């Protein structure tokens, strides 16, 4: 089943208010991460028609600070679907309301997993790219998926090596 691609993209804009400020007066990174998680949830849930949970977050790079009083627009897209998971790419643009100057301040990738009513993973509709941008993002998502698998294998090897070393201590 392939859904309408208009449901595979989402844009959300939020005003950054003083309650989101960190100790130096910029928007706190944790507040941005919470917003990004909400955007990823909305995009994945709307696309799949299911409840979703966050499985992982990759490549969160805070390129520039976000200032209180700026509009933050998050552009999200389904880049890839597995059996029960979806990669959601998010690009974040901050805009000074007065000058209307826009800056690319963050990009990241969320892996979201669809769940049924009992909280167990459930299948999602297959995403098939149609536009050049969708093809580019889909290919990148395939490569990131392989990197995540490789990283998990390497991490497991490291954890097992550490456990072996610790078990040999007296």
Secondary structure, DSSP 4 states (H G I P E B T S, - for coil): ----GGGGEEEEEEE--GGGB-TTSBBPHHHHHHHHHHHHHHHHHHHHTSEEEEEEEEEEEE-S--BTT-EEEEEEEEEEE-SSEEEEEEEEEEE-TTT--EEEEEEEEEEEEEE-TTS-B---PPP---SHHHHHHHHHHHHHHHHHHHHHHHHHHHHHHHHHHHHT--
